[in-house]
């Protein structure tokens, strides 16, 4: 099961909705960290 998930999350699976969702979540999290750093 985990092997299947890892295959689907490879960077070459750009059309995969799960991959795109995790990528966007990472971008949001990075932006939040940067904003907190700037505000301090």
Secondary structure, DSSP 8 states (H G I E B T S, - for coil): -HHHHHHHTSTT-TT-HHHHHHHHHHHHHHHHHHHHHHH-
